[in-house]
Amino acid sequence: MRDDIALQVRDLRVHYHTPLGAVRAVDGVSFDLKAGERLGLVGESGSGKSTVAMALMRLIKPPGRIESGAALLDNVDIFTLPEPEMRRLRLSSIALVAQGAMNSLNPVIRVRNQIVDALRDHGETDANAQMEARIRALLASVGLPPEVADKYPHQLSGGMKQRVVIAIAISLRAKVIIADEPTSALDVVVQRQVIETLRRVQKEIGASIIMVGHDMGLMAQFVDRLGVMYAGTLAETCDIEALFREPLHPYSQLLIASLPTLDRKGAFQGIRGLTPSLLNRSSGCSFRSRCPRAMERCSIDTPVLREVRPNHFVACHLYEMTAAELTP
Amino acid sequence: MQAILEARGVKKVYGGGMRGPRMTAVDDFSLAISDEPSITALVGESGSGKTTIARLLLGLTDPSEGEVLYKGADLRKLPSAAKREFRRDVQVIFQDPFEAYNPFYKVDHVLQTPVLNFGLAASRRDARRLIEETLRAVGLRPEETLGRYPHQLSGGQRQRIMVARALLIRPRVIIADEPASMVDASLRAIILGSLRQLYDQFGISLIYITHDLTTAYQISQNVIVLYRGLVAEVGDAERVVREPKHPYTQLLIGSIPYPDPHRPWKGEELPAETGSNADDGCRFAPRCPKAMPMCRKSAPPMYRTEAHRAAACYLYREAEPLASAEIGKVLIGGAPKAAHTPMGVVTPGV
C-alpha cells in the first residue's frame, strides 16, 4: 500500500439477507482514499452510499452483512479485525460523524461527559484539569464556547449539536473521518458553518474525509474527488472539477442536469424511471433502463469501473469501445 | 376583486400560561390569493413560521390574532356547506407523502376517496377513467401505479400521486409544504415540474413552502422570505434572487452551495444565531452585518423599494413604507405564460 493512501477499499460487498433473498446493497465497490483528501460519495437513496460508510465503520447490523472485500487502513484489513480491536480503532483511527446529530448524542448526559466518555474509553488517562483543558480546546476548534460543555443536547441548536459531534470525531485525531450526510437536517446558513468547520478541523489534524450525501452543491463546495454511486456500485469517480466540467457516465450527466440553480429558470430536468431492484440482479448495466444511450451490449455485459482518462474512472460501455467500433 | 384565500394580520402564539414560555411563531402576516392564478413561495429556515402559515391557511390551526378568510368569510365561522366548498377549493400536499397513505390500503384508495366524497364521477367506470387521466396528467402510468401498495412505489411516484389527488378535485389553490424535500435531486425536478404544470395547464394557484430558495426561484413568480415569523422580504422572484435587498436574504443566497466547484460560497461566514429573541428591534439585528443602532430599538416596517418588491429593513427607510396588509400590492399575479419551459415533464405542454 502506498504511503499517500490513507484507506484502500477493495471489492466491498454488503448484502441484506431477507426472506426473499439477498439484497445486494453494495455490490463490489473499490476506491482509494488519499491522505488528506476529501472524497465525496453521492447517489440517490438506496444507491448504497450510506451502507459503504457503515461498512467501513463495521457497523452493519443484521440482516446486513459484509460479504467480502477488504479495507486497508495502515496496512491492516479492518474487516478481519476481532471486535475488541475494531472497537479501539473506531474514533482513534477511523471516526464517524453520523447523520442527524440529534440522534447520536445521548440526551440525558451533558456534553462534557459525552466527550470524556469517548476519550476515557480509548484509554486516555489525563487528569481532570488536563481533560478540562482538552475539552475546551476541542470545543474551541469547532467554534463553540466552553459553556457548551455544561449543556445537555436539547439546550443546543442543531448546528451546535452537529459541531459537538464533529468535536468528538476529531478528539483522537483519527486518520479517516466518515461524515454521513453531516448537514442533512440543517438550514443552508448553518450547513455552511458546519461544513466550513469540518474543513478547518480536517486540515488542522490532517485527516482524510469521506463525505456521504446527495447534495451535489455541497459536494462541489467541499470535496476534492467524487464517487457517483448507482444501485450499489460506483458509476464514476474523478476530481470534482472534472465531474462538473465533463461528466462521462450518462447517469452523472443526468444527475448534473437535474440540479436547479439560481442562474436560469427552467434549466433542470428530472431523471425518468426507477432504480432497479437490488434483489435478484440480472447481468448488464443497472442503469440501462433509464439510460438515454443504452445499447444492446448494456443488457448483456456488466460494465466495470476503468480508468478511461488519467484519474477518471467510469463504468460504462460507451468508453470501452475501440476507435474501430465507434466509427461504423 | 375578492380573494379566494386571504390571511389578514395573522398572528400565532404557542405556549404561554402553564405550557411554558410564549413563542410567537407568526406575526402580522397577510397574504391574499386572488382569482388570477399565481405561484407564491414562502421561504424560510426551520422556525421561520412557514409551516404554521400553511396550517393557518388550511384552517388546521386557528390564529391567535387576525383572521383567515375564504371568499371573504372567516374560516372559523364558515357554515358547513361553505366549509365543504373550502375543503374542495383549497388542497394541500405535505412534505412526506408516505405519512399521507394508510399502508394497509392500495394507493387507489387515496384517489377514490375524494372522487366519492365530492361526487366527481357518475359511475365506477367514470371514476376509473378520471383517476387514470389525472395520473397521466402528472406523468404517471396508471398501469404502474394503481393496484399497488404505497411501499411498492418510489418516493417520487408517491408524491406525484399526492399531486394527482390534489388535482382530481380541481381546486383553486394548492398549498404545498416542502413537497420535494424528501427526495433526491432527480425526482425533485420531476415533482416540481408536476406542480408547475398544475398552474400552467390548469390555472391552479400555488403556495409553495420551502427552505430551498433555489427551487422557489425556479417555480414561482413571487417569493416571501420569512425570518422568525416575520416577513423579511417580498417580491418578484427574479428580482429578489438577482438583487436581494434584505441582509437576511443576502445571507441566505450567499449560503446556498452552488453546484459548481469554481463558485465558492460568497461573502462572510456569519456567526451562528445567538438565540436571543428580543421583541424590540429587528429580529435579524443580532446576526446582521449591517445592523445600526436604530435596528435594536424598534422593528422596521416594510419599505417598498420597487414596484414589485419590499423589504423590512431600515437600510431602505427612504422608500415608501408598506403596511403588512398591503403586501398584495407588490405581488405579481397573472395568467400562465406559455413562454415558460416545462421542467422534467411529462406530457408536452397543452
Interface residues (C-beta under 8 A of the other chain):
Chain A: E44 S45 G143 S157 G158 G159 M160 D187 V188 V189 V190 Q191 R192 Q193 I195 E196 H214 D215 M216 G217 L218 A220 Q221 F222 I240 E241 F244 L254 L255 I256 S258 L259 P260 T261 L262 K265 G266 A267 F268 Q269 G270 I271 R272 L274 T275
Chain B: E45 S46 S154 G155 G156 Q157 V183 D184 A185 S186 L187 R188 A189 I190 I191 L192 G193 H211 L213 T214 T215 Y217 Q218 E238 V241 L251 L252 I253 S255 I256 P257 Y258 P259 D260 P261 H262 R263 P264 W265 E269 L270 A272 E273 G275 H340 T341 P342 M343 G344
